[in-house]
Amino acid sequence: MKGGEIGGIVGSVVTTPAPPPDTIIVKRDAPLPTAPMSMVFPKYPEEARLRGWEDAVVVRYIIGKDGRVRDVIVLDKPERDLFEKPTVKAIRTWRFRPLKKDGVAQEVVHELTIIFKLEA
């Protein structure tokens, strides 16, 4: 691009909007402040198991005010793509007790590392 910079203006600051006041942000891999009602972890891909592959996927997911996971975003992709789909699919099915703070339902944003490791 002539006369400019790809991706923005040199020296500019990118700001992320603050989350809504009824949102709880949980540090990556920290325990959740709400109890799971249904939480089945991803199934190890059979091809990966047979080949002895191990991997990790880092996701951010949002637990809605109703306790259902409403969004799953892969932050760090696995080395091998076949680990990503079962991870996202499993997390979308998770259910939690709705988190309330002072009687008001809260959304919860959590980042989690899912590690696929074969047992010895």
Biopython code that builds the backbone (N, CA, C, O; Angstrom):
import numpy as np
from Bio.PDB.StructureBuilder import StructureBuilder

atoms = [
    (1, "MET", "N", (0.851, -1.165, 0.000)),
    (1, "MET", "CA", (0.000, 0.000, 0.000)),
    (1, "MET", "C", (0.899, 1.231, 0.000)),
    (1, "MET", "O", (1.686, 1.420, 0.928)),
    (2, "LYS", "N", (0.794, 2.053, -1.010)),
    (2, "LYS", "CA", (1.632, 3.228, -1.154)),
    (2, "LYS", "C", (1.169, 4.339, -0.217)),
    (2, "LYS", "O", (-0.021, 4.640, -0.122)),
    (3, "GLY", "N", (2.152, 4.949, 0.482)),
    (3, "GLY", "CA", (1.825, 6.104, 1.310)),
    (3, "GLY", "C", (1.158, 5.769, 2.627)),
    (3, "GLY", "O", (0.633, 6.663, 3.291)),
    (4, "GLY", "N", (1.162, 4.521, 3.018)),
    (4, "GLY", "CA", (0.517, 4.167, 4.279)),
    (4, "GLY", "C", (1.095, 2.889, 4.838)),
    (4, "GLY", "O", (2.014, 2.304, 4.264)),
    (5, "GLU", "N", (0.567, 2.473, 5.929)),
    (5, "GLU", "CA", (1.011, 1.256, 6.587)),
    (5, "GLU", "C", (-0.139, 0.252, 6.601)),
    (5, "GLU", "O", (-1.273, 0.584, 6.945)),
    (6, "ILE", "N", (0.180, -0.973, 6.221)),
    (6, "ILE", "CA", (-0.825, -2.024, 6.291)),
    (6, "ILE", "C", (-1.123, -2.293, 7.757)),
    (6, "ILE", "O", (-0.203, -2.447, 8.561)),
    (7, "GLY", "N", (-2.375, -2.350, 8.102)),
    (7, "GLY", "CA", (-2.782, -2.716, 9.449)),
    (7, "GLY", "C", (-2.963, -1.552, 10.396)),
    (7, "GLY", "O", (-3.213, -1.770, 11.581)),
    (8, "GLY", "N", (-2.849, -0.330, 9.925)),
    (8, "GLY", "CA", (-3.136, 0.776, 10.831)),
    (8, "GLY", "C", (-2.162, 1.917, 10.687)),
    (8, "GLY", "O", (-1.334, 1.940, 9.777)),
    (9, "ILE", "N", (-2.271, 2.841, 11.576)),
    (9, "ILE", "CA", (-1.443, 4.039, 11.553)),
    (9, "ILE", "C", (-0.281, 3.845, 12.504)),
    (9, "ILE", "O", (-0.465, 3.433, 13.649)),
    (10, "VAL", "N", (0.926, 4.146, 12.021)),
    (10, "VAL", "CA", (2.101, 4.013, 12.862)),
    (10, "VAL", "C", (1.941, 4.907, 14.086)),
    (10, "VAL", "O", (1.594, 6.083, 13.975)),
    (11, "GLY", "N", (2.201, 4.323, 15.259)),
    (11, "GLY", "CA", (2.110, 5.090, 16.499)),
    (11, "GLY", "C", (0.732, 5.134, 17.115)),
    (11, "GLY", "O", (0.563, 5.684, 18.203)),
    (12, "SER", "N", (-0.272, 4.563, 16.440)),
    (12, "SER", "CA", (-1.614, 4.591, 17.022)),
    (12, "SER", "C", (-1.728, 3.528, 18.104)),
    (12, "SER", "O", (-0.928, 2.593, 18.152)),
    (13, "VAL", "N", (-2.711, 3.670, 18.962)),
    (13, "VAL", "CA", (-2.935, 2.729, 20.046)),
    (13, "VAL", "C", (-4.259, 2.025, 19.800)),
    (13, "VAL", "O", (-5.285, 2.660, 19.558)),
    (14, "VAL", "N", (-4.216, 0.701, 19.866)),
    (14, "VAL", "CA", (-5.436, -0.081, 19.714)),
    (14, "VAL", "C", (-5.971, -0.361, 21.109)),
    (14, "VAL", "O", (-5.255, -0.879, 21.966)),
    (15, "THR", "N", (-7.208, -0.022, 21.327)),
    (15, "THR", "CA", (-7.816, -0.274, 22.634)),
    (15, "THR", "C", (-8.914, -1.309, 22.497)),
    (15, "THR", "O", (-9.628, -1.360, 21.495)),
    (16, "THR", "N", (-9.031, -2.126, 23.518)),
    (16, "THR", "CA", (-10.085, -3.125, 23.568)),
    (16, "THR", "C", (-11.177, -2.569, 24.464)),
    (16, "THR", "O", (-10.897, -2.108, 25.570)),
    (17, "PRO", "N", (-12.422, -2.608, 23.995)),
    (17, "PRO", "CA", (-13.491, -2.083, 24.851)),
    (17, "PRO", "C", (-13.602, -2.894, 26.137)),
    (17, "PRO", "O", (-13.371, -4.104, 26.142)),
    (18, "ALA", "N", (-13.951, -2.230, 27.203)),
    (18, "ALA", "CA", (-14.124, -2.903, 28.491)),
    (18, "ALA", "C", (-15.328, -3.835, 28.405)),
    (18, "ALA", "O", (-16.308, -3.522, 27.729)),
    (19, "PRO", "N", (-15.259, -4.982, 29.090)),
    (19, "PRO", "CA", (-16.414, -5.882, 29.074)),
    (19, "PRO", "C", (-17.588, -5.248, 29.802)),
    (19, "PRO", "O", (-17.400, -4.363, 30.637)),
    (20, "PRO", "N", (-18.796, -5.693, 29.489)),
    (20, "PRO", "CA", (-19.970, -5.181, 30.201)),
    (20, "PRO", "C", (-19.820, -5.399, 31.704)),
    (20, "PRO", "O", (-19.106, -6.312, 32.118)),
    (21, "PRO", "N", (-20.473, -4.584, 32.527)),
    (21, "PRO", "CA", (-20.327, -4.698, 33.983)),
    (21, "PRO", "C", (-20.819, -6.033, 34.552)),
    (21, "PRO", "O", (-20.429, -6.411, 35.657)),
    (22, "ASP", "N", (-21.657, -6.739, 33.821)),
    (22, "ASP", "CA", (-22.159, -8.022, 34.316)),
    (22, "ASP", "C", (-21.376, -9.196, 33.722)),
    (22, "ASP", "O", (-21.937, -10.259, 33.456)),
    (23, "THR", "N", (-20.057, -8.985, 33.517)),
    (23, "THR", "CA", (-19.193, -10.021, 32.970)),
    (23, "THR", "C", (-18.019, -10.249, 33.912)),
    (23, "THR", "O", (-17.367, -9.302, 34.352)),
    (24, "ILE", "N", (-17.761, -11.514, 34.213)),
    (24, "ILE", "CA", (-16.635, -11.907, 35.054)),
    (24, "ILE", "C", (-15.554, -12.478, 34.128)),
    (24, "ILE", "O", (-15.823, -13.390, 33.346)),
    (25, "ILE", "N", (-14.343, -11.945, 34.215)),
    (25, "ILE", "CA", (-13.220, -12.444, 33.424)),
    (25, "ILE", "C", (-12.376, -13.338, 34.334)),
    (25, "ILE", "O", (-11.942, -12.914, 35.406)),
    (26, "VAL", "N", (-12.150, -14.576, 33.896)),
    (26, "VAL", "CA", (-11.364, -15.534, 34.668)),
    (26, "VAL", "C", (-10.018, -15.712, 33.971)),
    (26, "VAL", "O", (-9.970, -15.868, 32.751)),
    (27, "LYS", "N", (-8.926, -15.690, 34.734)),
    (27, "LYS", "CA", (-7.588, -15.863, 34.162)),
    (27, "LYS", "C", (-7.474, -17.221, 33.487)),
    (27, "LYS", "O", (-8.150, -18.181, 33.857)),
    (28, "ARG", "N", (-6.596, -17.278, 32.484)),
    (28, "ARG", "CA", (-6.389, -18.525, 31.739)),
    (28, "ARG", "C", (-6.068, -19.678, 32.693)),
    (28, "ARG", "O", (-5.193, -19.573, 33.553)),
    (29, "ASP", "N", (-6.787, -20.757, 32.518)),
    (29, "ASP", "CA", (-6.616, -22.012, 33.244)),
    (29, "ASP", "C", (-6.906, -21.920, 34.747)),
    (29, "ASP", "O", (-6.636, -22.868, 35.484)),
    (30, "ALA", "N", (-7.449, -20.799, 35.204)),
    (30, "ALA", "CA", (-7.826, -20.660, 36.616)),
    (30, "ALA", "C", (-9.163, -21.372, 36.847)),
    (30, "ALA", "O", (-9.940, -21.552, 35.910)),
    (31, "PRO", "N", (-9.427, -21.773, 38.088)),
    (31, "PRO", "CA", (-10.716, -22.411, 38.389)),
    (31, "PRO", "C", (-11.870, -21.445, 38.123)),
    (31, "PRO", "O", (-11.751, -20.232, 38.296)),
    (32, "LEU", "N", (-12.974, -22.020, 37.704)),
    (32, "LEU", "CA", (-14.172, -21.217, 37.435)),
    (32, "LEU", "C", (-14.908, -20.881, 38.725)),
    (32, "LEU", "O", (-14.873, -21.658, 39.680)),
    (33, "PRO", "N", (-15.573, -19.734, 38.763)),
    (33, "PRO", "CA", (-16.337, -19.353, 39.946)),
    (33, "PRO", "C", (-17.747, -19.948, 39.966)),
    (33, "PRO", "O", (-18.562, -19.590, 40.817)),
    (34, "THR", "N", (-18.029, -20.837, 39.047)),
    (34, "THR", "CA", (-19.338, -21.472, 38.977)),
    (34, "THR", "C", (-19.155, -22.967, 38.772)),
    (34, "THR", "O", (-18.141, -23.401, 38.224)),
    (35, "ALA", "N", (-20.120, -23.748, 39.206)),
    (35, "ALA", "CA", (-20.004, -25.201, 39.142)),
    (35, "ALA", "C", (-20.506, -25.745, 37.809)),
    (35, "ALA", "O", (-21.544, -25.314, 37.306)),
    (36, "PRO", "N", (-19.759, -26.700, 37.237)),
    (36, "PRO", "CA", (-20.243, -27.334, 36.008)),
    (36, "PRO", "C", (-21.403, -28.284, 36.310)),
    (36, "PRO", "O", (-21.417, -28.968, 37.333)),
    (37, "MET", "N", (-22.360, -28.308, 35.407)),
    (37, "MET", "CA", (-23.472, -29.251, 35.510)),
    (37, "MET", "C", (-23.240, -30.411, 34.542)),
    (37, "MET", "O", (-23.618, -31.552, 34.807)),
    (38, "SER", "N", (-22.606, -30.085, 33.412)),
    (38, "SER", "CA", (-22.280, -31.074, 32.394)),
    (38, "SER", "C", (-21.008, -30.606, 31.701)),
    (38, "SER", "O", (-20.973, -29.534, 31.095)),
    (39, "MET", "N", (-19.951, -31.437, 31.800)),
    (39, "MET", "CA", (-18.663, -31.010, 31.268)),
    (39, "MET", "C", (-17.888, -32.233, 30.784)),
    (39, "MET", "O", (-17.050, -32.771, 31.507)),
    (40, "VAL", "N", (-18.172, -32.668, 29.560)),
    (40, "VAL", "CA", (-17.476, -33.808, 28.977)),
    (40, "VAL", "C", (-16.348, -33.251, 28.116)),
    (40, "VAL", "O", (-16.577, -32.468, 27.194)),
    (41, "PHE", "N", (-15.121, -33.672, 28.438)),
    (41, "PHE", "CA", (-13.967, -33.168, 27.705)),
    (41, "PHE", "C", (-13.877, -33.809, 26.327)),
    (41, "PHE", "O", (-14.475, -34.857, 26.083)),
    (42, "PRO", "N", (-13.123, -33.171, 25.421)),
    (42, "PRO", "CA", (-13.043, -33.662, 24.041)),
    (42, "PRO", "C", (-12.507, -35.090, 23.968)),
    (42, "PRO", "O", (-11.658, -35.502, 24.759)),
    (43, "LYS", "N", (-13.025, -35.818, 23.004)),
    (43, "LYS", "CA", (-12.564, -37.176, 22.758)),
    (43, "LYS", "C", (-11.233, -37.099, 21.998)),
    (43, "LYS", "O", (-11.078, -36.305, 21.070)),
    (44, "TYR", "N", (-10.296, -37.926, 22.404)),
    (44, "TYR", "CA", (-8.995, -37.973, 21.736)),
    (44, "TYR", "C", (-9.218, -38.482, 20.315)),
    (44, "TYR", "O", (-9.798, -39.553, 20.137)),
    (45, "PRO", "N", (-8.776, -37.746, 19.304)),
    (45, "PRO", "CA", (-8.971, -38.220, 17.921)),
    (45, "PRO", "C", (-8.272, -39.568, 17.706)),
    (45, "PRO", "O", (-7.098, -39.726, 18.040)),
    (46, "GLU", "N", (-8.980, -40.506, 17.162)),
    (46, "GLU", "CA", (-8.460, -41.869, 16.986)),
    (46, "GLU", "C", (-7.185, -41.882, 16.149)),
    (46, "GLU", "O", (-6.225, -42.568, 16.499)),
    (47, "GLU", "N", (-7.162, -41.135, 15.053)),
    (47, "GLU", "CA", (-5.960, -41.095, 14.204)),
    (47, "GLU", "C", (-4.758, -40.593, 15.006)),
    (47, "GLU", "O", (-3.655, -41.124, 14.874)),
    (48, "ALA", "N", (-4.968, -39.585, 15.826)),
    (48, "ALA", "CA", (-3.882, -39.041, 16.649)),
    (48, "ALA", "C", (-3.408, -40.076, 17.667)),
    (48, "ALA", "O", (-2.209, -40.229, 17.902)),
    (49, "ARG", "N", (-4.349, -40.771, 18.256)),
    (49, "ARG", "CA", (-3.989, -41.803, 19.233)),
    (49, "ARG", "C", (-3.148, -42.895, 18.586)),
    (49, "ARG", "O", (-2.129, -43.311, 19.137)),
    (50, "LEU", "N", (-3.578, -43.356, 17.416)),
    (50, "LEU", "CA", (-2.858, -44.419, 16.721)),
    (50, "LEU", "C", (-1.451, -43.982, 16.296)),
    (50, "LEU", "O", (-0.526, -44.794, 16.275)),
    (51, "ARG", "N", (-1.297, -42.721, 15.965)),
    (51, "ARG", "CA", (0.006, -42.197, 15.523)),
    (51, "ARG", "C", (0.873, -41.698, 16.680)),
    (51, "ARG", "O", (2.033, -41.334, 16.486)),
    (52, "GLY", "N", (0.294, -41.685, 17.890)),
    (52, "GLY", "CA", (1.055, -41.240, 19.048)),
    (52, "GLY", "C", (1.203, -39.729, 19.142)),
    (52, "GLY", "O", (2.120, -39.231, 19.796)),
    (53, "TRP", "N", (0.305, -39.000, 18.494)),
    (53, "TRP", "CA", (0.378, -37.538, 18.501)),
    (53, "TRP", "C", (-0.218, -36.975, 19.775)),
    (53, "TRP", "O", (-1.228, -37.465, 20.282)),
    (54, "GLU", "N", (0.430, -35.934, 20.283)),
    (54, "GLU", "CA", (-0.086, -35.177, 21.412)),
    (54, "GLU", "C", (-0.132, -33.717, 20.997)),
    (54, "GLU", "O", (0.597, -33.313, 20.091)),
    (55, "ASP", "N", (-0.969, -32.922, 21.638)),
    (55, "ASP", "CA", (-1.105, -31.529, 21.227)),
    (55, "ASP", "C", (-1.837, -30.747, 22.308)),
    (55, "ASP", "O", (-2.222, -31.299, 23.339)),
    (56, "ALA", "N", (-2.022, -29.466, 22.060)),
    (56, "ALA", "CA", (-2.765, -28.610, 22.978)),
    (56, "ALA", "C", (-3.525, -27.568, 22.169)),
    (56, "ALA", "O", (-3.084, -27.156, 21.096)),
    (57, "VAL", "N", (-4.665, -27.149, 22.692)),
    (57, "VAL", "CA", (-5.511, -26.128, 22.074)),
    (57, "VAL", "C", (-5.881, -25.131, 23.176)),
    (57, "VAL", "O", (-6.303, -25.527, 24.262)),
    (58, "VAL", "N", (-5.721, -23.839, 22.890)),
    (58, "VAL", "CA", (-6.127, -22.814, 23.854)),
    (58, "VAL", "C", (-7.377, -22.144, 23.312)),
    (58, "VAL", "O", (-7.392, -21.658, 22.181)),
    (59, "VAL", "N", (-8.414, -22.123, 24.119)),
    (59, "VAL", "CA", (-9.692, -21.539, 23.703)),
    (59, "VAL", "C", (-10.140, -20.480, 24.697)),
    (59, "VAL", "O", (-9.738, -20.475, 25.861)),
    (60, "ARG", "N", (-10.980, -19.589, 24.206)),
    (60, "ARG", "CA", (-11.718, -18.659, 25.069)),
    (60, "ARG", "C", (-13.187, -18.995, 24.847)),
    (60, "ARG", "O", (-13.648, -19.076, 23.708)),
    (61, "TYR", "N", (-13.909, -19.188, 25.927)),
    (61, "TYR", "CA", (-15.333, -19.453, 25.786)),
    (61, "TYR", "C", (-16.105, -18.568, 26.744)),
    (61, "TYR", "O", (-15.587, -18.133, 27.773)),
    (62, "ILE", "N", (-17.334, -18.314, 26.393)),
    (62, "ILE", "CA", (-18.194, -17.455, 27.203)),
    (62, "ILE", "C", (-19.355, -18.294, 27.724)),
    (62, "ILE", "O", (-20.073, -18.948, 26.967)),
    (63, "ILE", "N", (-19.510, -18.251, 29.028)),
    (63, "ILE", "CA", (-20.650, -18.902, 29.663)),
    (63, "ILE", "C", (-21.711, -17.819, 29.810)),
    (63, "ILE", "O", (-21.508, -16.828, 30.511)),
    (64, "GLY", "N", (-22.833, -18.017, 29.150)),
    (64, "GLY", "CA", (-23.911, -17.032, 29.191)),
    (64, "GLY", "C", (-24.580, -16.962, 30.558)),
    (64, "GLY", "O", (-24.317, -17.783, 31.436)),
    (65, "LYS", "N", (-25.427, -15.992, 30.720)),
    (65, "LYS", "CA", (-26.143, -15.795, 31.989)),
    (65, "LYS", "C", (-27.037, -16.977, 32.340)),
    (65, "LYS", "O", (-27.428, -17.146, 33.495)),
    (66, "ASP", "N", (-27.361, -17.798, 31.334)),
    (66, "ASP", "CA", (-28.185, -18.979, 31.567)),
    (66, "ASP", "C", (-27.357, -20.229, 31.871)),
    (66, "ASP", "O", (-27.916, -21.304, 32.089)),
    (67, "GLY", "N", (-26.007, -20.091, 31.886)),
    (67, "GLY", "CA", (-25.136, -21.226, 32.173)),
    (67, "GLY", "C", (-24.704, -22.014, 30.955)),
    (67, "GLY", "O", (-23.937, -22.969, 31.075)),
    (68, "ARG", "N", (-25.185, -21.627, 29.785)),
    (68, "ARG", "CA", (-24.811, -22.323, 28.545)),
    (68, "ARG", "C", (-23.626, -21.625, 27.891)),
    (68, "ARG", "O", (-23.509, -20.401, 27.932)),
    (69, "VAL", "N", (-22.742, -22.430, 27.282)),
    (69, "VAL", "CA", (-21.623, -21.850, 26.539)),
    (69, "VAL", "C", (-22.188, -21.268, 25.256)),
    (69, "VAL", "O", (-22.842, -21.966, 24.481)),
    (70, "ARG", "N", (-21.932, -19.985, 25.039)),
    (70, "ARG", "CA", (-22.510, -19.338, 23.870)),
    (70, "ARG", "C", (-21.485, -18.975, 22.809)),
    (70, "ARG", "O", (-21.862, -18.582, 21.705)),
    (71, "ASP", "N", (-20.198, -19.095, 23.114)),
    (71, "ASP", "CA", (-19.189, -18.748, 22.124)),
    (71, "ASP", "C", (-17.897, -19.476, 22.471)),
    (71, "ASP", "O", (-17.511, -19.527, 23.638)),
    (72, "VAL", "N", (-17.228, -20.039, 21.474)),
    (72, "VAL", "CA", (-15.931, -20.682, 21.659)),
    (72, "VAL", "C", (-15.010, -20.166, 20.571)),
    (72, "VAL", "O", (-15.321, -20.268, 19.385)),
    (73, "ILE", "N", (-13.870, -19.607, 20.977)),
    (73, "ILE", "CA", (-12.898, -19.066, 20.028)),
    (73, "ILE", "C", (-11.564, -19.749, 20.286)),
    (73, "ILE", "O", (-11.115, -19.816, 21.430)),
    (74, "VAL", "N", (-10.932, -20.253, 19.246)),
    (74, "VAL", "CA", (-9.610, -20.861, 19.376)),
    (74, "VAL", "C", (-8.582, -19.734, 19.360)),
    (74, "VAL", "O", (-8.481, -18.993, 18.382)),
    (75, "LEU", "N", (-7.823, -19.609, 20.441)),
    (75, "LEU", "CA", (-6.808, -18.562, 20.559)),
    (75, "LEU", "C", (-5.452, -19.041, 20.052)),
    (75, "LEU", "O", (-4.762, -18.319, 19.331)),
    (76, "ASP", "N", (-5.075, -20.255, 20.429)),
    (76, "ASP", "CA", (-3.827, -20.865, 19.956)),
    (76, "ASP", "C", (-4.189, -22.188, 19.319)),
    (76, "ASP", "O", (-4.621, -23.127, 19.988)),
    (77, "LYS", "N", (-4.004, -22.241, 18.004)),
    (77, "LYS", "CA", (-4.360, -23.453, 17.267)),
    (77, "LYS", "C", (-3.400, -24.586, 17.614)),
    (77, "LYS", "O", (-2.241, -24.350, 17.955)),
    (78, "PRO", "N", (-3.896, -25.816, 17.521)),
    (78, "PRO", "CA", (-3.008, -26.955, 17.749)),
    (78, "PRO", "C", (-2.053, -27.113, 16.566)),
    (78, "PRO", "O", (-2.281, -26.573, 15.484)),
    (79, "GLU", "N", (-0.997, -27.856, 16.798)),
    (79, "GLU", "CA", (-0.043, -28.141, 15.714)),
    (79, "GLU", "C", (-0.732, -28.924, 14.597)),
    (79, "GLU", "O", (-0.456, -28.711, 13.416)),
    (80, "ARG", "N", (-1.623, -29.821, 14.978)),
    (80, "ARG", "CA", (-2.354, -30.649, 14.016)),
    (80, "ARG", "C", (-3.843, -30.305, 14.105)),
    (80, "ARG", "O", (-4.437, -30.348, 15.183)),
    (81, "ASP", "N", (-4.426, -29.971, 12.981)),
    (81, "ASP", "CA", (-5.812, -29.493, 12.933)),
    (81, "ASP", "C", (-6.836, -30.471, 13.502)),
    (81, "ASP", "O", (-7.888, -30.043, 13.977)),
    (82, "LEU", "N", (-6.557, -31.768, 13.466)),
    (82, "LEU", "CA", (-7.579, -32.725, 13.897)),
    (82, "LEU", "C", (-7.903, -32.634, 15.383)),
    (82, "LEU", "O", (-8.850, -33.282, 15.828)),
    (83, "PHE", "N", (-7.153, -31.852, 16.179)),
    (83, "PHE", "CA", (-7.471, -31.652, 17.590)),
    (83, "PHE", "C", (-8.448, -30.496, 17.810)),
    (83, "PHE", "O", (-9.104, -30.427, 18.849)),
    (84, "GLU", "N", (-8.545, -29.593, 16.839)),
    (84, "GLU", "CA", (-9.359, -28.390, 17.035)),
    (84, "GLU", "C", (-10.859, -28.668, 17.049)),
    (84, "GLU", "O", (-11.560, -28.221, 17.956)),
    (85, "LYS", "N", (-11.345, -29.382, 16.079)),
    (85, "LYS", "CA", (-12.789, -29.603, 15.951)),
    (85, "LYS", "C", (-13.400, -30.317, 17.165)),
    (85, "LYS", "O", (-14.434, -29.875, 17.664)),
    (86, "PRO", "N", (-12.786, -31.415, 17.659)),
    (86, "PRO", "CA", (-13.401, -32.056, 18.830)),
    (86, "PRO", "C", (-13.362, -31.178, 20.078)),
    (86, "PRO", "O", (-14.231, -31.279, 20.943)),
    (87, "THR", "N", (-12.343, -30.310, 20.165)),
    (87, "THR", "CA", (-12.249, -29.404, 21.306)),
    (87, "THR", "C", (-13.421, -28.425, 21.305)),
    (87, "THR", "O", (-14.130, -28.294, 22.303)),
    (88, "VAL", "N", (-13.618, -27.748, 20.193)),
    (88, "VAL", "CA", (-14.698, -26.763, 20.084)),
    (88, "VAL", "C", (-16.059, -27.431, 20.252)),
    (88, "VAL", "O", (-16.937, -26.909, 20.940)),
    (89, "LYS", "N", (-16.223, -28.575, 19.625)),
    (89, "LYS", "CA", (-17.499, -29.300, 19.699)),
    (89, "LYS", "C", (-17.836, -29.685, 21.146)),
    (89, "LYS", "O", (-18.979, -29.529, 21.575)),
    (90, "ALA", "N", (-16.855, -30.182, 21.892)),
    (90, "ALA", "CA", (-17.106, -30.593, 23.279)),
    (90, "ALA", "C", (-17.444, -29.393, 24.162)),
    (90, "ALA", "O", (-18.392, -29.448, 24.946)),
    (91, "ILE", "N", (-16.674, -28.311, 24.039)),
    (91, "ILE", "CA", (-16.896, -27.157, 24.910)),
    (91, "ILE", "C", (-18.255, -26.523, 24.656)),
    (91, "ILE", "O", (-18.877, -26.007, 25.584)),
    (92, "ARG", "N", (-18.726, -26.554, 23.417)),
    (92, "ARG", "CA", (-20.054, -25.991, 23.112)),
    (92, "ARG", "C", (-21.171, -26.710, 23.868)),
    (92, "ARG", "O", (-22.246, -26.141, 24.059)),
    (93, "THR", "N", (-20.935, -27.945, 24.299)),
    (93, "THR", "CA", (-21.973, -28.712, 25.004)),
    (93, "THR", "C", (-21.925, -28.521, 26.522)),
    (93, "THR", "O", (-22.831, -28.973, 27.223)),
    (94, "TRP", "N", (-20.892, -27.865, 27.039)),
    (94, "TRP", "CA", (-20.761, -27.694, 28.484)),
    (94, "TRP", "C", (-21.881, -26.832, 29.041)),
    (94, "TRP", "O", (-22.337, -25.889, 28.394)),
    (95, "ARG", "N", (-22.319, -27.168, 30.249)),
    (95, "ARG", "CA", (-23.358, -26.409, 30.941)),
    (95, "ARG", "C", (-22.895, -26.143, 32.372)),
    (95, "ARG", "O", (-22.248, -26.984, 32.995)),
    (96, "PHE", "N", (-23.238, -24.962, 32.878)),
    (96, "PHE", "CA", (-22.826, -24.547, 34.212)),
    (96, "PHE", "C", (-24.015, -23.998, 34.982)),
    (96, "PHE", "O", (-25.030, -23.618, 34.396)),
    (97, "ARG", "N", (-23.880, -23.962, 36.283)),
    (97, "ARG", "CA", (-24.873, -23.265, 37.098)),
    (97, "ARG", "C", (-24.714, -21.783, 36.782)),
    (97, "ARG", "O", (-23.592, -21.276, 36.797)),
    (98, "PRO", "N", (-25.785, -21.088, 36.500)),
    (98, "PRO", "CA", (-25.664, -19.655, 36.233)),
    (98, "PRO", "C", (-24.994, -18.960, 37.421)),
    (98, "PRO", "O", (-25.325, -19.226, 38.577)),
    (99, "LEU", "N", (-24.066, -18.084, 37.122)),
    (99, "LEU", "CA", (-23.351, -17.349, 38.157)),
    (99, "LEU", "C", (-24.102, -16.067, 38.474)),
    (99, "LEU", "O", (-24.406, -15.274, 37.582)),
    (100, "LYS", "N", (-24.397, -15.875, 39.747)),
    (100, "LYS", "CA", (-25.087, -14.645, 40.166)),
    (100, "LYS", "C", (-24.220, -13.902, 41.166)),
    (100, "LYS", "O", (-23.608, -14.494, 42.055)),
    (101, "LYS", "N", (-24.186, -12.606, 40.999)),
    (101, "LYS", "CA", (-23.454, -11.736, 41.912)),
    (101, "LYS", "C", (-24.445, -10.679, 42.378)),
    (101, "LYS", "O", (-24.967, -9.908, 41.572)),
    (102, "ASP", "N", (-24.698, -10.648, 43.669)),
    (102, "ASP", "CA", (-25.695, -9.738, 44.239)),
    (102, "ASP", "C", (-27.055, -9.912, 43.565)),
    (102, "ASP", "O", (-27.779, -8.942, 43.342)),
    (103, "GLY", "N", (-27.393, -11.176, 43.242)),
    (103, "GLY", "CA", (-28.678, -11.488, 42.645)),
    (103, "GLY", "C", (-28.775, -11.230, 41.154)),
    (103, "GLY", "O", (-29.826, -11.463, 40.557)),
    (104, "VAL", "N", (-27.688, -10.748, 40.531)),
    (104, "VAL", "CA", (-27.703, -10.432, 39.104)),
    (104, "VAL", "C", (-26.890, -11.484, 38.348)),
    (104, "VAL", "O", (-25.739, -11.749, 38.696)),
    (105, "ALA", "N", (-27.485, -12.082, 37.316)),
    (105, "ALA", "CA", (-26.793, -13.083, 36.506)),
    (105, "ALA", "C", (-25.587, -12.450, 35.803)),
    (105, "ALA", "O", (-25.645, -11.315, 35.328)),
    (106, "GLN", "N", (-24.502, -13.215, 35.752)),
    (106, "GLN", "CA", (-23.255, -12.739, 35.158)),
    (106, "GLN", "C", (-22.836, -13.646, 34.009)),
    (106, "GLN", "O", (-23.082, -14.852, 34.039)),
    (107, "GLU", "N", (-22.206, -13.064, 33.002)),
    (107, "GLU", "CA", (-21.530, -13.863, 31.989)),
    (107, "GLU", "C", (-20.123, -14.134, 32.507)),
    (107, "GLU", "O", (-19.576, -13.342, 33.274)),
    (108, "VAL", "N", (-19.542, -15.249, 32.089)),
    (108, "VAL", "CA", (-18.183, -15.598, 32.502)),
    (108, "VAL", "C", (-17.358, -15.840, 31.246)),
    (108, "VAL", "O", (-17.753, -16.611, 30.371)),
    (109, "VAL", "N", (-16.210, -15.176, 31.165)),
    (109, "VAL", "CA", (-15.278, -15.374, 30.058)),
    (109, "VAL", "C", (-14.084, -16.126, 30.620)),
    (109, "VAL", "O", (-13.464, -15.692, 31.591)),
    (110, "HIS", "N", (-13.768, -17.252, 30.006)),
    (110, "HIS", "CA", (-12.689, -18.111, 30.504)),
    (110, "HIS", "C", (-11.805, -18.556, 29.351)),
    (110, "HIS", "O", (-12.297, -18.921, 28.283)),
    (111, "GLU", "N", (-10.493, -18.523, 29.574)),
    (111, "GLU", "CA", (-9.539, -19.082, 28.624)),
    (111, "GLU", "C", (-9.015, -20.368, 29.235)),
    (111, "GLU", "O", (-8.697, -20.429, 30.422)),
    (112, "LEU", "N", (-8.929, -21.395, 28.400)),
    (112, "LEU", "CA", (-8.576, -22.719, 28.897)),
    (112, "LEU", "C", (-7.653, -23.415, 27.910)),
    (112, "LEU", "O", (-7.846, -23.336, 26.697)),
    (113, "THR", "N", (-6.657, -24.092, 28.440)),
    (113, "THR", "CA", (-5.761, -24.912, 27.628)),
    (113, "THR", "C", (-6.233, -26.356, 27.738)),
    (113, "THR", "O", (-6.266, -26.926, 28.829)),
    (114, "ILE", "N", (-6.589, -26.930, 26.624)),
    (114, "ILE", "CA", (-6.971, -28.339, 26.560)),
    (114, "ILE", "C", (-5.744, -29.091, 26.062)),
    (114, "ILE", "O", (-5.260, -28.841, 24.959)),
    (115, "ILE", "N", (-5.250, -30.003, 26.873)),
    (115, "ILE", "CA", (-4.045, -30.748, 26.531)),
    (115, "ILE", "C", (-4.428, -32.178, 26.161)),
    (115, "ILE", "O", (-5.097, -32.875, 26.924)),
    (116, "PHE", "N", (-4.001, -32.592, 25.003)),
    (116, "PHE", "CA", (-4.198, -33.968, 24.546)),
    (116, "PHE", "C", (-2.883, -34.701, 24.791)),
    (116, "PHE", "O", (-1.897, -34.470, 24.091)),
    (117, "LYS", "N", (-2.873, -35.584, 25.789)),
    (117, "LYS", "CA", (-1.657, -36.297, 26.149)),
    (117, "LYS", "C", (-2.005, -37.768, 26.312)),
    (117, "LYS", "O", (-2.959, -38.124, 27.003)),
    (118, "LEU", "N", (-1.223, -38.605, 25.672)),
    (118, "LEU", "CA", (-1.430, -40.042, 25.774)),
    (118, "LEU", "C", (-0.896, -40.546, 27.111)),
    (118, "LEU", "O", (0.143, -40.089, 27.588)),
    (119, "GLU", "N", (-1.603, -41.473, 27.699)),
    (119, "GLU", "CA", (-1.143, -42.055, 28.965)),
    (119, "GLU", "C", (-0.028, -43.053, 28.675)),
    (119, "GLU", "O", (-0.035, -43.734, 27.649)),
    (120, "ALA", "N", (0.916, -43.127, 29.585)),
    (120, "ALA", "CA", (2.070, -44.039, 29.405)),
    (120, "ALA", "C", (1.709, -45.462, 29.704)),
    (120, "ALA", "O", (2.557, -46.349, 29.603)),
]
sb = StructureBuilder()
sb.init_structure("model")
sb.init_model(0)
sb.init_chain("A")
sb.init_seg("    ")
for serial, (resi, resn, name, xyz) in enumerate(atoms, 1):
    if name == "N":
        sb.init_residue(resn, " ", resi, " ")
    sb.init_atom(name, np.array(xyz, "f"), 0.0, 1.0, " ", f" {name:<3s}", serial, name[0])
structure = sb.get_structure()
